[in-house]
Amino acid sequence: MSRRSVRRVTWRALRARRRDLARLCGWSLVESLPALLSGLLVARAVDQGFLAGRLLTGLAWLAVLAVAVMLGAAATGRTYRSLGAVVEPFRDEVAAQVVRGALRDATRAGGRPDGAAVTRLTHQMEIVRDTFAGLLMVTRGFLFSAGAALLGLLALAPVVAALAAAPLLAGLVVFLAALPSMVGHQRAYVRAGEQLGQSASTALAGHRDVVACGAEARVTSEVERRVSAQAVAERTLARMAVIRSLSLGIGGWLPLVVLLSAAPWLVERGLTAGAVLGALIYVSTGLQPALHTLVQGLGGGGLRYVVTLENILRAGTAPDGPHLPAPATGPAPARPLTGPAGRAPAVEVRRLTFGYGPRARPVLEDFSLTLADGEHLALVGPSGVGKSTLAALLAGLVPPQTGTVHLAGVTVADVAPADLARMRVLVPQEAYVFTGSLADNLRYLRPDADADLLEAALDALGARPLATRLGGVDAPVAPALLSAGERQLIAAVRAWLAPAPLVVLDEATGHLDPALEATVESAFARRPGSLVVIAHRISSALRADRVLVLGGDEPMVGTHEQLMARSATYRELVGCWDDPVARPRTAVARRG
């Protein structure tokens, strides 16, 4: 991600808020009135008032200056209000991109959580907001204040304006020539801080493993190395302040020296004492503070802004674009591309092996499975045998070590994230509900769902009482006030509305009572498409077309009756399940 991208993002943000930016410039123009009038009014007060022996005239000119100062002060308050209208939406947009990038990296095939994302979202995000606001203020301050002072000098005497402008431009040239080097050192500082945050986060998250392996010294040494690297980068950055001081000396203080040295010559050419004093005021209260603010702002906050935003944009940009795929839409559940004549199975797993680590015992080994289009499969087994792992593999969230997973004839590893999101939806046991209206939560995967479709979904999944209790689909939802079962029910309705033809429920109804769970699973079974349910009650297995049992010697697939006869693992699970809804059929199966 180059500085050109940073400029493009910044320019786009400014263009998007042209009206607020124009309002900021308008108030800045009023704010610059004292800088424009100060030298002229002081010169009038001295020449026409105090030196001429007319005290009241001199005081009257100073009173006019006081009025200009008060107007400028009033405008300053307005500038900050206009500044917030430009800066805060920009901060929100960048923060959203950070979150999208972190979620994309954590959920893509082979992805892993990025420990540095927290640093980008908190510390670096605040740097971007504050420095963006600072850049706007110092840039518009320099343009209006220095411009007003130069106009005032021209009004006094063009030769005075030339004497002041020449060293000012020289100071600016020195500073701008050093900016690329400053950017490089600032970039090294930001990256050192991020690497330190990631190293510390990794060490803290795995401290138990570190202690167990006796690797305290090695991990501590690595963190110390990152701390030292950041300290070196910060010291180098601090040394760049010398260049800023040099440019300030040339552009801010040299004009004063030049004017004071040239004062006798200027007076000989007819410049009045009041005009000389006014010129000194323009330089000392207009040009010098404006340049000082610009150099300090660009040399400090400006460098932090460019490098930090560059780092955020680089981390938040996907290979195929800067955003996560938008939720799929459509009037009915869509079908992904299929093989010849559309006969490809909904799911096909071929010779799949997966383990958590190269030396770990495989959770699944040489595993194959075919799920026909429209089929309902229940997945059962003891805890820890790999049920949720298989669900993640089917959804394309983790890649297998060997073998392939196909959805509708397409290899999951070859599917772009945007297409994969339209092919399947995975509902985990810990359902996520965000703050907003109930309708917003339900439409998350189906933004085009109208009110009638939402009502039908609530009725189909037995969620009408919950919606009534909350106050209707437009009522606000506070996740902390919902029970685990209520969150699961909202997530289930959301998934039912999704256009994806494959739904995987990873114990997604574990907090519902058996009757409501039966209603939810029956609604999904009637829904067009295929369904995989990781069961925690025998009733889920009884409702399925087939049951996959993990555990024991090898995975086994069949109907409930077939597995009761063939699988000791399945019979043991059924005996441990206490499910009054399913008990009558289970007893018949045992007798058979």
PyMOL commands that set and color helices and strands:
alter all, ss='L'
color gray80, all
select helices_A, chain A and resi 3-16+18-31+33-50+55-107+117-156+158-205+207-213+216-239+241-268+273-315+340-342+387-394+412-414+417-423+438-442+451-460+464-470+479-481+484-497+514-526+538-543+560-566+568-576+583-591
alter helices_A, ss='H'
color red, helices_A
select strands_A, chain A and resi 347-354+364-371+376-380+402-407+410-411+424-427+436-437+476-477+502-506+530-534+546-549+556-558
alter strands_A, ss='S'
color yellow, strands_A
deselect
rebuild
show_as cartoon
